[in-house]
Amino acid sequence: MCCEFPMGVKIKEPKKNWTGNVLSFSFKAKTNFINTSLSGKITVTDSLVVLKSDLSANVTALISEDKLQRIINDLLDELFQPESDYNINKINLQMN
């Protein structure tokens, strides 16, 4: 899956690591005027997908927390179509 990010955001240095059913991830998001790091965890069970991430003020300066939650929820809904047995738990984003 490929995504176009608003305001020319480019993703750099993506990292991921699975430990059991938990994916830890991090990356740097860069624009012409803001650089910030993001990290979080995605937990996958037989019936849930839960994403938790801390957001810096730099991120919410680019995009509102509500809009970011909607975008990510839409992407998760796209990944796990309605015919899937997965119950997509809405995202819990925490600001630093």
N, C-alpha and C positions, 0 to 999 in steps of 0.2 A: 504494500500500500504506500502511496506517495501523497504527500499533502503540500498544498500551497499555504504558506503562512502569511498572515497579514503584515503589512508594513515592512516587507523585505527581510523578515527574520530568517536567519540561516542557522542551521543546527551544526555544531562542531563537537568533536570528541565524544561521540555517543559511547556509553559503556552499559553493559548488562551482565547480570550474573543470576542464574537460577540456583536456589537452595530449596530442594523439595518442591513445594507448590508456590513458592514466593520468588518473584522476579524483582531484584533490586536494579534500578536504572539511574543513570545520570547523564547529563549532557550540558553543553554550553549553548546558549541562544544569543546570537549576535545580530545587531543591526548597525547602521552607520553611526548611531549615537548611544547605544546601550549594549553592554555585555553583561550577562548574568548566567549563573549556574542553576540548574534545576536537578532535583533528585526525588526519588520516591520508591514506593514498593507497590507491586501488583500481586495480590493473593488470589489464586484460582482454586476453587473447590469443585466438587461434583455439581453444585448448583449455584455458585456465586463467582463473580469477578469483582474484586474490590480494589480500587486504586486510591492510594494515599500519597500526597505530595505536599511539600512545603513551598509556598510561593513567596518570593521576595517582593519588596515594594517595586523593584525594577520591572518585574513581570506585570504587575497590576497597573503600572504606568502605561504599558503597551496595550493591554487588553483587560477588561474588567473580569473579576473573578467569576461572576455569573455567566458572562459570555464564554469564558474558557470552559466552565463546567458544561455548558450546553454543547460546545464543539466536541469535547471529549465524549460526552454521553452519546452524541450522534454517531461518532466514530465507533464506539463500542456497540451500539445498536446495529450498525452496518456490518460489523464483524460477526456478531451473533444474531443472525436473522431470527424473526419471530418463531420460525419452526424449530429453533434450537431449544434444548431443554434448559439452557442457562437462564438464570434470573439475574439480570444485570443490576447490581447494587449501585445506586447513584454515587457519584464521586465525592469524596471528602477531601477538599483542598484546605490546607492550613497556611496562613500567612505568617512569615517571620516578622 
